[in-house]
């Protein structure tokens, strides 16, 4: 069964850090362009970061310089290191890829940034 599972969310104070994980089964992440999306309360889901199969990454301006996407090909897991978190980063975070023309989503992990 092909699936993506996000973990690592939680409650963190402003200025804090979290690392999210996206573990894959049934597919090899290194063969695909992988995405991190997030959906804040009352907002549309937005793309915040990509990592391409060659390891090159892309970031939306809202997270550039604070978030880092990486991939462990042995563990078949993608990560999102989030530093200097702000209340506006509060959202459900999802990993995603296109697999055999289908959008493949995890169930998401909730990040809450609050004091």
Residue frames as qw, qx, qy, qz and C-alpha x, y, z in Angstrom:
[[0.000, 0.889, 0.459, 0.000, 0.00, 0.00, 0.00],
 [0.408, 0.372, -0.008, 0.834, 1.35, 3.39, -1.01],
 [0.332, -0.869, -0.362, -0.059, 1.06, 5.96, 1.73],
 [0.299, 0.477, -0.298, 0.771, 2.62, 9.02, 3.33],
 [0.574, -0.669, -0.462, 0.098, 2.50, 9.56, 7.09],
 [0.150, 0.683, -0.223, 0.679, 3.35, 12.88, 8.72],
 [0.676, -0.567, -0.404, 0.240, 4.49, 13.12, 12.33],
 [0.530, 0.028, -0.194, 0.825, 6.19, 15.64, 14.58],
 [0.133, -0.649, -0.205, -0.720, 3.58, 18.31, 15.06],
 [0.490, -0.462, -0.605, 0.424, 2.71, 19.83, 18.40],
 [0.156, -0.967, -0.192, -0.069, 2.49, 22.98, 20.47],
 [0.663, 0.011, -0.084, 0.744, 5.51, 25.28, 20.45],
 [0.148, -0.822, -0.212, 0.508, 6.12, 28.81, 21.65],
 [0.456, 0.888, -0.012, 0.057, 6.93, 31.63, 19.21],
 [0.035, 0.829, -0.557, 0.031, 10.58, 31.50, 18.28],
 [0.690, -0.293, 0.658, -0.075, 10.75, 27.77, 18.87],
 [0.279, 0.419, -0.753, -0.424, 11.55, 24.89, 16.55],
 [0.826, 0.050, 0.483, -0.285, 9.96, 21.66, 15.39],
 [0.067, 0.354, -0.808, -0.467, 10.95, 18.97, 12.93],
 [0.810, 0.226, 0.207, -0.500, 8.24, 17.29, 10.92],
 [0.254, -0.248, 0.889, 0.289, 8.69, 13.92, 9.26],
 [0.759, 0.341, -0.065, -0.550, 6.98, 12.38, 6.25],
 [0.394, -0.272, 0.873, 0.096, 7.53, 8.65, 6.11],
 [0.636, 0.353, -0.341, -0.595, 6.73, 6.88, 2.86],
 [0.538, -0.093, 0.838, -0.013, 5.79, 3.30, 2.16],
 [0.672, 0.495, 0.551, -0.016, 5.22, 1.73, -1.20],
 [0.512, 0.829, 0.027, 0.224, 7.22, 4.37, -3.06],
 [0.685, -0.145, -0.069, 0.710, 10.82, 5.58, -3.08],
 [0.038, -0.911, -0.214, 0.349, 10.77, 9.27, -2.18],
 [0.335, -0.531, 0.399, 0.669, 14.03, 9.98, -3.99],
 [0.330, 0.234, 0.739, 0.538, 12.34, 9.23, -7.32],
 [0.019, 0.780, 0.581, 0.232, 9.71, 11.95, -6.90],
 [0.049, 0.414, -0.132, 0.899, 9.35, 15.64, -6.37],
 [0.382, -0.501, -0.729, 0.267, 8.02, 15.91, -2.83],
 [0.074, -0.596, -0.105, -0.793, 6.05, 18.81, -1.41],
 [0.197, -0.351, -0.688, 0.605, 5.16, 20.26, 1.96],
 [0.181, -0.571, -0.375, -0.708, 1.85, 22.08, 2.17],
 [0.113, -0.214, -0.695, 0.677, 0.06, 23.66, 5.07],
 [0.225, -0.594, -0.529, -0.563, -3.47, 24.80, 5.81],
 [0.074, 0.044, -0.506, 0.858, -4.01, 27.37, 8.51],
 [0.125, 0.514, 0.756, -0.385, -7.35, 27.98, 10.25],
 [0.337, 0.792, 0.318, -0.397, -9.79, 29.51, 7.78],
 [0.093, 0.703, -0.475, -0.521, -7.19, 29.47, 5.01],
 [0.879, 0.405, -0.165, -0.188, -6.61, 27.56, 1.81],
 [0.880, -0.234, 0.256, 0.323, -3.96, 24.89, 1.62],
 [0.277, 0.920, -0.261, -0.095, -0.70, 26.43, 0.42],
 [0.901, 0.212, -0.155, 0.345, 2.56, 25.04, -0.94],
 [0.338, -0.920, 0.189, 0.056, 5.51, 26.02, 1.22],
 [0.224, -0.652, 0.692, 0.214, 8.42, 23.82, 0.13],
 [0.921, 0.340, -0.122, -0.146, 9.54, 21.29, -2.46],
 [0.379, -0.578, 0.679, 0.247, 12.43, 18.92, -2.72],
 [0.727, 0.500, -0.309, -0.355, 13.22, 17.55, -6.14],
 [0.998, -0.029, -0.018, 0.060, 14.65, 14.13, -6.88],
 [0.658, 0.455, -0.272, 0.535, 18.11, 15.66, -7.34],
 [0.550, -0.391, -0.455, 0.581, 17.88, 17.19, -3.86],
 [0.096, 0.235, 0.061, 0.965, 17.32, 20.77, -4.94],
 [0.107, -0.574, -0.730, 0.356, 14.78, 22.54, -2.75],
 [0.018, -0.479, -0.286, -0.830, 12.37, 25.43, -3.16],
 [0.188, -0.425, -0.668, 0.582, 10.71, 27.58, -0.50],
 [0.011, -0.841, -0.435, -0.320, 7.83, 29.99, -0.42],
 [0.187, 0.578, -0.226, 0.761, 8.82, 33.47, 0.73],
 [0.602, -0.642, -0.015, -0.474, 6.76, 33.03, 3.90],
 [0.906, -0.410, 0.097, 0.050, 9.15, 30.34, 5.19],
 [0.723, 0.525, -0.206, 0.399, 12.39, 31.04, 3.35],
 [0.183, 0.602, -0.481, 0.611, 15.33, 31.29, 5.71],
 [0.519, -0.391, 0.484, -0.586, 13.41, 29.65, 8.56],
 [0.910, 0.034, 0.334, -0.243, 12.38, 26.25, 7.21],
 [0.089, 0.541, -0.781, -0.299, 14.58, 23.57, 5.65],
 [0.934, 0.133, 0.073, -0.322, 13.37, 20.55, 3.72],
 [0.002, -0.548, 0.831, 0.097, 15.54, 17.45, 3.52],
 [0.920, 0.092, -0.184, -0.335, 15.32, 13.78, 2.68],
 [0.387, -0.471, 0.792, -0.039, 16.86, 10.62, 4.10],
 [0.657, 0.305, -0.516, -0.456, 16.95, 8.10, 1.27],
 [0.243, 0.136, -0.940, 0.195, 17.88, 5.22, 3.60],
 [0.172, 0.248, 0.741, -0.600, 14.91, 5.87, 5.88],
 [0.029, 0.430, 0.716, 0.549, 12.73, 6.86, 2.90],
 [0.220, -0.771, -0.507, 0.316, 11.61, 9.87, 4.88],
 [0.248, 0.603, 0.105, 0.751, 11.34, 13.58, 4.15],
 [0.401, -0.503, -0.482, 0.595, 11.76, 16.20, 6.85],
 [0.081, 0.802, 0.170, 0.567, 10.79, 19.79, 7.43],
 [0.500, -0.274, -0.413, 0.711, 12.95, 21.58, 9.99],
 [0.062, -0.832, -0.328, -0.444, 11.07, 24.63, 11.18],
 [0.488, -0.205, -0.350, 0.773, 12.91, 27.32, 13.13],
 [0.002, 0.101, 0.096, -0.990, 11.92, 30.76, 14.40],
 [0.054, -0.487, -0.839, -0.235, 8.31, 29.73, 14.39],
 [0.157, -0.070, 0.071, -0.983, 5.63, 32.41, 14.37],
 [0.455, 0.268, 0.642, -0.556, 1.95, 32.26, 15.37],
 [0.610, 0.521, -0.129, -0.583, 1.05, 32.58, 11.69],
 [0.257, 0.349, -0.882, -0.185, 2.82, 29.24, 11.07],
 [0.475, 0.051, 0.750, -0.458, -0.03, 27.54, 12.96],
 [0.650, 0.334, -0.363, -0.578, -1.51, 25.04, 10.52],
 [0.905, -0.022, 0.424, -0.028, -1.96, 21.42, 9.60],
 [0.065, 0.668, -0.631, -0.388, 1.12, 20.40, 7.63],
 [0.912, 0.246, 0.289, -0.155, 0.87, 17.85, 4.83],
 [0.224, -0.432, 0.706, 0.515, 3.35, 16.07, 2.61],
 [0.710, 0.558, 0.245, -0.352, 2.40, 15.33, -0.96],
 [0.177, -0.358, 0.704, 0.587, 3.56, 13.93, -4.24],
 [0.731, 0.373, -0.129, -0.556, 2.07, 12.94, -7.55],
 [0.365, -0.244, 0.897, 0.056, 2.16, 9.18, -7.89],
 [0.217, 0.247, 0.880, 0.342, 1.00, 7.59, -11.16],
 [0.064, -0.421, -0.392, -0.816, -0.92, 10.81, -12.03],
 [0.505, -0.691, -0.494, -0.151, -2.70, 10.78, -8.64],
 [0.083, -0.695, 0.355, -0.620, -2.17, 13.28, -5.85],
 [0.727, -0.233, -0.610, 0.213, -0.93, 11.37, -2.83],
 [0.201, -0.701, 0.211, -0.651, -1.49, 13.05, 0.53],
 [0.317, -0.061, -0.821, 0.472, -0.78, 12.17, 4.10],
 [0.306, -0.714, -0.627, -0.055, -3.35, 12.88, 6.81],
 [0.053, 0.791, -0.078, 0.605, -1.38, 15.83, 8.13],
 [0.587, -0.316, -0.516, 0.538, 0.14, 16.86, 11.44],
 [0.136, -0.928, -0.267, -0.220, -0.98, 19.88, 13.45],
 [0.512, 0.057, -0.260, 0.817, 1.49, 22.58, 14.41],
 [0.234, -0.901, -0.338, -0.140, 0.34, 25.20, 16.90],
 [0.476, 0.206, -0.240, 0.821, 2.56, 28.17, 17.64],
 [0.369, -0.780, -0.234, -0.448, 1.34, 29.97, 20.73],
 [0.186, 0.343, -0.622, 0.679, 2.53, 31.29, 24.06]]
